[in-house]
Structures are given as C-alpha cells and as structure tokens.
Amino acid sequence: MGHGSARPDTTTVAISGGGPAGMMLGLLLARAGIEVTVVEKHADFFNNFRGDTLHPSTRTVLDELGLGEEVERIPHRKVRKVTVGRDAANIEVDLSALPLDHPYIAMVPQWDFLDMLAREARTHPGFRLVMEAESTDLLYRGGAVRGLRYTDGGGEHELHSVLTVSADGRRSALRERAGLRPKVLGSSMDVLWLRVPRGDERVEGLNGRTEHGTMAFAIDRGDYWQIAYVIRKGGFDRLRTEPVDGLRERLRALLPFLGDRVEAIRSWDDVALLDVRLERLERWYRPGYLCIGDAAHAMTPVGGVGINLAVQDAVATANLLAGPLLRAQREPRRFERTLNPELLARVQRRRWFPDAGTQRVQEFMQRELFGEVVPAAADGAAAPAPRRMLEAALRTPAGARVATGLYSRLMSRIMMRGLRPEHVTAPELRP
C-alpha cells in the first residue's frame, strides 16, 4: 500500500464496523469519557440483511442507558406469540407469560436502532462516526496493533489508537490481517429471505411450519410478512433453475394464511439468499486488538440472537475496559504503550460461556428441528417429519404441552434473557 499518502489521525479506541456491537460499544465508551472513532463502510445503516429482533436483554440495556422511551417511539412490532409445528398440532409459546421486564421480541428496524445509538453517541464530545469508510489493514508497531488503515472518498488514511476493535462481522478483513481464523462449526442450512404483503388475517407473531420436508417461518412486520424459507446449504443455485411458481406453491402449502398474496413473489429477483454460518474464534484478541460480535462468533438465524449477543459483548467490553482505557487516554505516551492483553483476555473469558453456549443450543435446535427438513427442502422431495423432539411434540396434545414447557424455558433462559445477561456498569462522564 502507498503508506506515504496516508493521513495520520488519532483516537483512543478505533472501532471497525457500525453494526450493533460497534455502535453500542462506541456509545458506551464515549459515555465514559473515552475518545472513540467508529469506521463504517456503508453510507447509511440500511441493509436488508440486518437482523432486527431486540430481545428483553437488549431492551433492559436500553432502559439502563435511558433510551427505553426513545426506542418505543420507533415504529415497530412486538411479537408475543411464537408458533412452530403443523396446522393440526402446534407448539405455541406465549412470550407475554414469561417473567421478564419486556416479555416480547421487539421487531425494531435495525437502521432505526443504529440511528438512535448514533444520535445518542454524538451527544458525547469524544465520539466520532466516519461513514463510507472501509477498514483495510491494521497498523503495527513493536509487536502490537496500534490502529487501523481505512479508505474513503478522500483516499487512504491511518487512524492511530490505543485499542482497535473489530466489530465488522463474520467477513472481517482486519481479523484476517491479525491472523485470527475462526473455527467452522458448520451449518446444514441456508435461508431464503422474501416479503409477502399482509392481509386482514388474524394470524400474528412468529409462525413456523414444516410439511413435506420443507420449513418456513413468517415474521410479523406489521404491514407485511418477512418470510424465511429453509433450504439445504448451497442449494440455492439449483433451486433457481426451477420456475419460481414452485416456491410460491410450497409457501402457500406451508403458510396457508398467505393465500394468493404469495403472487407478490414475481421472480427469483424478489428472493435473497442468507448465507448461514456458525463459527467462532478460539482466541478473540492480539496485543492492542479485540474482536467482538459476529467477528468473534458468527451465529445462525435460529432464535434471532445475533444482534442481542453483539450488544451483550459490547456492554461487557465497556464494563471491563472503560476504566483502563480512560487511564491510558491520560498518558502522554499512550500510542507508544500497549494495553495489557490480559484485559482483553478478560473480555473473552466473560463472554465465552454465553456466546459459545448459545451456539451449542443453535446446533442442537438446527439438528433436532431442521435436521431432516433441510436435505429435502432444496430437492423438492418428501422427507420424514423432523425427528425426536418436534416429532414427539406434534404426535399428541400431551406431547405438545411438554414441548411448550420446554420451549418456554429455553426461550426465556437462552434466547430471550441470555445465558449471562450483561448490565451497564461503565460510568457516564460528561464535561
């Protein structure tokens, strides 16, 4: 690279990625009086693939930050009922009955959520957000990371920092530059993502159905249904060789309440592919460098937990590092000294159990609920109903009741509350 053209700049913490992990961490550190710069490659936060399921754990964090009322002002849908199964025998989970402060899943458009975090972060003088800027490399000196290099419309720039954080997702270029390679846990599925207009049906919440070897979920977005159609990993190219009529008919059979509105899927151009990955780093850090969120552990869409674990990572990082970073910021030679790597190790130790544990639950649910659905979904052939847990639950009313209790506990503890919910303890320092 042409290092001579780079423009030097400084900050205490450089964050690559303006998603939930990066924006929440930027806000929390700026709130604690730390100079922080978030580098985001897009021009805005709008992205069709951004998850927007805010679980009670995230809503609690927003309350602790005084943003509870503001998030309520964002137009969104509250999902209080989850239904999975077949028309004749469903597993139903009533989220409103769970013992939580916010017993529902809030379907908040992520671009609105991130805009809200950015507005709040900008009220703190140490915060800076650089949009349309792509992180390309790490800056090294003395065996430690000392910042990052990014490019924007003005060319190539250097951003020197005490700590550099990758919150730039599962395809992080900086993570690769740091020599950190994720362990691939594997996923047998991909997901087709599409929209169908809402009608006057009384169906609401989140509805999942399996029939004849296929599976689909309909997510209530108010004026439309977001449809997730499960297929075998890597099967999209083959599926696209068929007329889209076949997909419409399978959706009509799985989710009959959609009716003729499936005709809104006019061609394969109306269908997007979500490449599902399940992987994690065995080590999240190098001297001067830390990965959080999807850059540390890519989640599948099962349970809609990705955004919430990213937020929890950010909260834990700020709680553990705000004090040391504030002290480092006051050091005249801060860019020549290396933040103690043990502090970064503490972040990984704090978050390893809930993040890796949730991935294990996702593996289990993917295997048990989707294991015998996915192979047939791309081929169009009939397959047995999902094995053991779901099969037993759908066989008898008694089984459905047992499954409902089991799923309620799983939903409450793991997916809704989290295995280790974080609470904001990092201080707020205003001038």
C-alpha positions in Angstrom: 0.0 0.0 0.0 1.1 3.6 -0.5 1.7 4.5 3.1 3.1 7.9 2.1 -0.3 9.1 1.1 -1.9 8.2 4.4 -3.2 11.0 6.6 -2.4 10.3 10.3 -5.2 10.7 12.9 -5.6 9.6 16.5 -8.2 8.3 18.8 -8.2 6.2 22.0 -10.3 3.4 20.6 -10.8 2.7 16.9 -13.8 0.5 16.1 -14.2 -1.1 12.7 -17.9 -1.7 11.9 -21.0 0.4 12.7 -23.4 -2.5 13.5 -25.0 -3.3 16.9 -21.7 -4.3 18.5 -19.7 -1.4 17.2 -22.3 1.3 17.7 -23.2 0.1 21.2 -19.5 -0.1 22.2 -18.9 3.4 20.7 -21.7 4.9 22.7 -20.7 3.2 26.0 -17.1 4.3 25.7 -17.9 7.8 24.6 -20.4 8.0 27.5 -17.5 7.0 29.8 -15.4 9.9 28.6 -13.2 8.0 26.1 -12.3 9.2 22.7 -13.7 6.7 20.2 -14.0 6.6 16.4 -16.3 4.2 14.6 -15.4 3.4 11.0 -18.4 2.2 8.9 -18.1 1.2 5.2 -21.7 1.9 4.2 -23.2 5.3 3.5 -26.1 4.6 5.9 -27.4 1.8 8.2 -30.0 0.5 5.7 -29.3 -3.2 4.9 -31.9 -5.8 4.1 -29.9 -8.5 5.9 -29.6 -6.7 9.2 -31.3 -8.6 12.0 -33.8 -6.6 14.0 -35.0 -8.8 16.8 -34.4 -7.0 20.0 -34.8 -9.4 22.9 -35.6 -8.5 26.5 -31.9 -8.5 27.4 -31.2 -5.7 24.9 -34.3 -3.8 25.9 -33.1 -3.8 29.5 -29.7 -2.4 28.4 -31.5 0.4 26.5 -33.5 1.2 29.7 -30.3 1.4 31.7 -29.0 3.9 29.1 -32.1 6.0 29.4 -33.2 5.0 25.8 -36.3 3.0 26.7 -38.8 5.7 25.8 -36.9 6.6 22.6 -36.9 3.0 21.3 -40.6 2.9 22.0 -41.1 5.9 19.7 -39.6 4.0 16.8 -42.4 2.3 14.8 -42.0 -1.4 15.5 -43.9 -4.7 16.1 -43.9 -6.6 19.4 -44.0 -10.4 19.0 -45.7 -12.0 22.0 -46.5 -15.4 20.5 -44.3 -18.0 18.7 -45.9 -20.9 16.9 -43.9 -23.8 15.4 -45.3 -27.0 14.0 -48.1 -28.3 11.8 -51.6 -27.0 11.4 -53.1 -29.8 13.4 -50.7 -29.7 16.3 -48.6 -26.7 17.1 -46.0 -25.8 19.7 -47.1 -22.4 21.0 -45.0 -20.2 23.2 -46.7 -17.3 24.9 -43.9 -14.9 25.5 -46.1 -12.5 27.4 -46.3 -15.0 30.2 -42.5 -15.1 30.7 -41.2 -13.4 34.0 -39.3 -10.6 32.2 -39.5 -6.9 32.2 -40.1 -6.9 28.5 -41.8 -10.2 27.7 -41.8 -10.0 24.0 -39.5 -9.8 20.9 -39.4 -6.2 19.6 -39.0 -6.2 15.8 -37.2 -2.8 15.5 -35.8 -2.0 12.1 -32.1 -2.1 12.7 -31.3 1.0 10.7 -33.6 2.9 13.1 -32.0 1.2 16.1 -28.5 2.1 14.9 -29.5 5.7 14.0 -30.8 6.0 17.6 -27.5 4.8 19.0 -25.6 7.2 16.8 -27.7 10.2 17.8 -27.1 9.4 21.5 -23.4 8.8 21.0 -23.0 12.2 19.2 -24.1 13.9 22.4 -20.7 13.0 23.8 -17.8 15.1 22.6 -15.4 12.1 22.3 -17.4 10.3 19.8 -16.8 10.3 16.0 -18.5 8.3 13.3 -16.9 8.0 9.8 -19.2 6.7 7.2 -18.4 5.4 3.7 -15.0 4.3 5.1 -13.7 0.8 4.7 -11.2 -0.6 7.1 -8.4 -2.3 5.0 -5.5 -3.1 7.3 -4.0 -2.9 10.8 -1.2 -0.7 11.9 1.6 -2.5 13.8 4.5 -1.2 15.9 6.5 -3.0 18.5 4.6 -6.3 18.1 1.2 -4.7 18.9 -1.7 -3.3 16.9 -1.6 0.5 17.0 -4.6 1.4 14.9 -6.1 0.7 11.5 -5.9 1.9 7.9 -9.1 2.8 6.0 -10.1 4.2 2.7 -12.9 6.6 1.8 -13.7 9.1 -1.0 -10.7 11.2 0.0 -8.2 8.3 -0.3 -6.3 6.3 2.3 -6.0 7.2 6.0 -4.3 6.0 9.1 -6.1 6.0 12.4 -3.8 5.5 15.4 -5.3 4.2 18.6 -4.6 2.6 22.0 -7.1 -0.2 21.2 -8.5 -1.4 17.8 -11.8 -3.3 17.9 -13.2 -5.4 15.0 -17.0 -5.3 15.2 -17.2 -5.7 11.4 -18.8 -9.1 11.1 -18.1 -12.6 10.0 -16.1 -11.4 7.0 -13.8 -9.1 8.9 -10.8 -8.1 6.8 -9.0 -6.9 10.0 -9.5 -10.2 11.7 -7.7 -11.9 8.8 -4.9 -9.3 9.0 -4.5 -10.2 12.6 -4.0 -13.8 11.8 -7.2 -14.9 13.6 -9.0 -17.8 11.9 -12.5 -18.9 13.0 -13.3 -22.5 13.8 -16.1 -23.5 11.4 -18.8 -25.3 13.4 -20.9 -25.9 10.2 -24.4 -25.3 9.2 -26.6 -27.6 7.1 -28.9 -24.8 6.0 -29.2 -21.5 4.2 -32.3 -19.3 4.3 -34.2 -17.6 1.5 -35.4 -14.2 2.6 -38.5 -12.6 1.0 -41.6 -10.4 1.7 -45.3 -11.1 1.3 -47.9 -8.3 1.9 -50.1 -8.6 5.0 -53.9 -9.0 4.6 -56.7 -9.0 7.1 -55.7 -12.4 8.6 -55.9 -12.7 12.4 -52.6 -14.6 12.5 -49.9 -12.7 14.3 -46.5 -13.1 15.9 -43.8 -15.5 14.6 -45.1 -18.6 12.8 -43.1 -21.6 11.7 -44.4 -24.5 9.7 -43.0 -27.8 8.5 -44.7 -30.0 5.9 -43.5 -32.5 3.3 -39.8 -32.0 4.1 -39.8 -28.2 3.9 -39.9 -25.5 6.6 -40.7 -21.8 6.5 -41.2 -19.0 9.1 -43.4 -16.0 8.8 -42.3 -13.0 10.9 -45.0 -10.3 11.6 -43.7 -6.9 10.4 -47.0 -5.1 10.7 -47.8 -4.3 7.1 -46.0 -7.3 5.6 -44.7 -10.8 6.4 -41.0 -11.4 6.4 -40.6 -15.0 5.1 -37.6 -17.2 5.9 -37.6 -20.3 3.8 -35.1 -23.0 4.9 -33.1 -24.8 2.2 -30.1 -27.1 2.2 -26.7 -25.5 2.4 -25.5 -24.5 -1.0 -28.8 -25.4 -2.7 -29.9 -22.0 -3.9 -28.3 -22.2 -7.4 -30.1 -25.4 -8.1 -33.4 -24.1 -6.8 -33.1 -21.1 -9.0 -33.2 -23.3 -12.1 -36.8 -24.1 -11.4 -39.7 -21.8 -12.0 -40.5 -19.6 -9.0 -44.0 -20.9 -9.1 -42.8 -24.0 -7.2 -41.5 -21.8 -4.4 -44.8 -19.9 -4.3 -46.8 -23.2 -4.0 -44.6 -24.6 -1.3 -45.1 -21.4 0.7 -48.8 -21.5 0.1 -48.9 -25.1 1.5 -46.7 -24.3 4.5 -48.4 -20.9 5.4 -51.9 -21.1 4.0 -52.9 -17.8 5.6 -50.8 -16.1 3.0 -53.2 -17.1 0.3 -52.9 -15.6 -3.1 -50.6 -12.9 -1.8 -47.6 -15.2 -2.5 -48.1 -14.0 -6.1 -46.1 -10.9 -4.9 -43.1 -13.1 -5.4 -42.9 -12.4 -9.1 -39.4 -13.8 -9.9 -36.2 -15.0 -8.2 -35.2 -11.4 -8.1 -37.6 -11.0 -5.2 -35.8 -13.7 -3.3 -32.5 -13.0 -1.4 -30.1 -15.6 -0.1 -28.9 -15.5 3.5 -25.6 -17.5 3.7 -25.9 -19.1 7.2 -22.6 -19.6 9.1 -21.9 -20.9 12.5 -18.3 -20.3 13.6 -16.2 -18.8 16.3 -12.7 -17.7 17.2 -10.7 -19.7 19.7 -8.9 -16.5 20.6 -10.5 -13.1 20.3 -7.5 -10.8 20.7 -4.0 -9.8 19.9 -2.0 -7.1 21.8 -3.8 -3.9 21.0 -6.6 -5.7 19.1 -10.0 -7.3 20.0 -12.9 -9.0 18.1 -16.5 -8.9 19.4 -19.9 -9.7 17.9 -20.0 -11.7 14.7 -16.3 -11.1 14.1 -15.7 -13.3 17.2 -18.7 -15.7 16.8 -21.0 -15.9 13.8 -24.5 -17.1 14.8 -27.2 -18.7 12.7 -30.7 -17.0 12.5 -32.1 -19.6 14.9 -33.7 -17.7 17.8 -32.8 -14.3 16.3 -30.0 -13.9 18.9 -27.2 -12.4 16.8 -27.9 -8.7 17.5 -28.5 -9.3 21.2 -25.3 -11.2 21.7 -23.4 -8.4 19.9 -24.9 -5.9 22.2 -24.0 -8.0 25.3 -20.4 -8.3 24.0 -20.3 -4.5 23.7 -21.6 -4.0 27.2 -19.2 -6.4 28.8 -16.3 -4.9 26.8 -17.1 -1.4 28.0 -17.7 -2.5 31.6 -14.3 -4.2 31.7 -12.2 -1.8 29.7 -13.6 1.7 30.3 -11.5 2.3 33.4 -8.2 1.1 32.0 -8.8 3.0 28.7 -9.6 6.2 30.5 -6.4 5.9 32.4 -4.5 5.1 29.2 -6.1 8.1 27.5 -4.5 10.4 30.1 -1.0 9.0 29.3 1.1 11.4 27.1 2.8 8.3 25.5 -0.3 6.3 25.1 0.3 5.5 21.5 3.7 4.0 22.3 2.5 1.8 25.1 0.4 -1.4 24.8 -2.8 -2.0 26.7 -2.3 -5.1 28.9 -3.5 -8.1 26.8 -4.8 -9.7 30.0 -7.6 -7.1 30.0 -8.7 -8.3 26.5 -8.5 -11.9 27.7 -11.0 -11.0 30.4 -13.5 -9.8 27.8 -13.2 -13.2 26.1 -13.5 -15.1 29.3 -16.5 -13.1 30.4 -18.4 -13.7 27.1 -17.1 -17.2 26.1 -19.7 -19.2 28.0 -22.8 -17.3 26.9 -21.7 -16.9 23.3 -20.3 -20.5 22.8 -23.2 -21.9 24.9 -25.8 -20.2 22.7 -24.0 -21.6 19.6 -24.3 -25.1 21.1 -28.0 -24.6 21.6 -28.3 -23.4 18.0 -26.5 -26.5 16.8 -28.9 -28.7 18.9 -32.0 -26.9 17.6 -30.7 -26.9 14.0 -30.1 -30.7 14.2 -33.3 -31.6 16.0 -35.7 -29.2 14.3 -34.2 -28.8 10.9 -32.0 -31.9 10.6 -34.4 -34.0 8.4 -36.1 -31.0 6.8 -33.2 -29.3 5.2 -31.9 -32.1 2.9 -35.3 -32.3 1.1 -36.0 -28.6 1.1 -33.8 -27.8 -1.9 -34.7 -31.0 -3.8 -38.5 -30.8 -3.6 -38.7 -34.5 -2.4 -40.8 -35.5 0.6 -38.9 -36.3 3.8 -39.8 -37.5 7.2 -41.0 -35.0 9.8 -38.3 -33.5 12.0 -37.0 -36.1 14.4 -37.4 -36.9 18.1 -38.3 -33.6 19.9 -40.6 -32.0 17.3 -42.0 -35.3 16.1 -43.0 -36.3 19.6 -44.4 -32.9 20.4 -46.6 -33.0 17.3 -47.9 -36.5 17.9 -50.2 -35.9 20.8 -51.7 -33.0 22.7 -49.8 -34.1 25.8 -46.6 -34.0 23.9 -47.4 -30.5 22.7 -47.8 -29.4 26.3 -44.5 -30.9 27.4 -42.8 -29.3 24.4 -44.4 -25.9 25.2 -43.0 -26.0 28.7 -39.5 -27.0 27.4 -39.5 -24.3 24.7 -40.8 -21.7 27.2 -37.8 -22.4 29.4 -35.4 -22.4 26.5 -36.8 -19.2 25.1 -36.8 -17.5 28.5 -33.3 -18.5 29.6 -31.3 -18.8 26.5 -32.9 -16.9 23.7 -34.8 -14.2 25.5 -32.8 -13.5 28.7 -29.4 -14.9 27.6 -27.1 -17.3 29.4 -25.3 -14.4 31.1 -27.2 -11.1 30.6 -25.0 -8.0 30.9 -25.9 -4.8 32.7 -24.3 -1.4 32.1 -21.8 -0.6 34.9 -19.4 1.5 32.8 -19.6 5.1 34.2 -21.1 8.1 32.5 -18.8 11.1 32.4 -20.0 14.4 30.9 -17.9 17.6 30.8 
